Amino acid sequence: MDSNEAIIEMLGLQGVKLEKISISSKPRKITVTVKHDREQCFCSRCGLQFDGVKAWEEKTLEAPPLGVFSDVEIEFFQLRGLCDGCAKSQVAEASFIHPEFPSMTCGFAEVAGRLMEEITCEAVSRLLHTDSMTMWRLDQWRMKYMEKKEKLPEKLDVSELIADEVHFRTVDVKNRRGLFAKRREPEFVTNLISPREGKVLSNALGRDSEALEECLLKLTDEQLESVKKFAVDMHEPFMAVIRTECPNAKIAVDRFHLIQKINEAFDKVRRSEFRKAREKKDEFCKDMLEPHRRFILVSREKDLSPAETKLLDKLRDTNKEIHTAMLLVEYFHKALDKGTVQSFRNALAAWSAVVQESGLEPFLKFEKLVKKYQTEIETYIESGLTTCVAEGLNNKIKVLKRMAYGYTNKKSFLRKIRQRCGYLNHRYINTDNLFYGVTP
């Protein structure tokens, strides 16, 4: 292979001859002039060879970067010939021109598409010296094209699954009823996640039973039966679907959501005591119970500095209700630390007795919630399955949303999540052929 053939191959071109190369240092740009190879030209309509040449039509195309030159332009002379099969003149086939974006080669489109799997369309447009709106359209086209070929890996381990929701956007409520009805409401996306793979398997708009059912449609009947453990938050619509669709799965409610709920119970006690301290003009308690200190108050002792521990000890001596609430939070942590189900049950029974004795209403309500989901909590104790992978992916999705300054297109957001956090990308779908041409 000579140098001309190598350049043509690197640019993803076929059936052309290299005429010349022009290099500009300011700006750093390469212009490659190519011409259809007469012997390799066929009618783009019927596929027959031409009898003669009628004209050479000049086109300018964007091409993938070459080395240090990110701005590469193709001056392409496309043959228009006389075709006996069509009984008229036709242009010769040029499969390397993108069918949806005729101003770029397929190679350029695929390079840009792979970049947009990781960074924003705006950033890619700056790197490749092109229009950002065109890049956005290309990204949308490519995700739709790849979605047709999307499938889960054959040896995917689905013995453990997670279902979790992430915020999509907040919209104005249409047809509000009443003066005090909600003006805005949030919309969510439900993601089905494999914790072993750390990937989003499927997703759907909403956070109800229909959304999870739609996500589970991606799995086969055999895969649904092979699910042994399923981690969710305390969301009954999800649990109902799991019990129906995954008959062999044990549902696990993990530590993250439980601690979130007990912290809410503690915060209700803190707010009540804060109001009392303000009325009594107790400056120490008022200062210690300020909203910005609420996270320190529920932190575990091992995570506190000596100075913070000293202040909290003084607060315990001063305020009995806060002292009791802090003990309940700490003891509940210790119950969740237990390594066996039996030891957890013993610790939970002791904790429940203290809750009943305390008479703190927020903790009494939380205790009822714990008793309701005790079987699911014991599954977490036994298996150690958590939703931490889902929370990590949620953070990644939130960063994705901020980078795009929010999404309004529902399908685009769902695809983008699977592109960035799942299997809708070139690492799992072979798109090497897209460097040279697009097939239906």
PyMOL commands that set and color helices and strands:
alter all, ss='L'
color gray80, all
select helices_A, chain A and resi 3-10+38-40+106-116+121-127+132-147+209-216+221-226+236-245+255-280+283-288+291-297+301-303+306-318+320-336+341-358+361-372+374-383+388-403+410-421+432-435
alter helices_A, ss='H'
color red, helices_A
select strands_A, chain A and resi 16-25+28-36+52-63+71-83+88-91+160-172+184-194+199-205+229-232+250-253
alter strands_A, ss='S'
color yellow, strands_A
deselect
rebuild
show_as cartoon
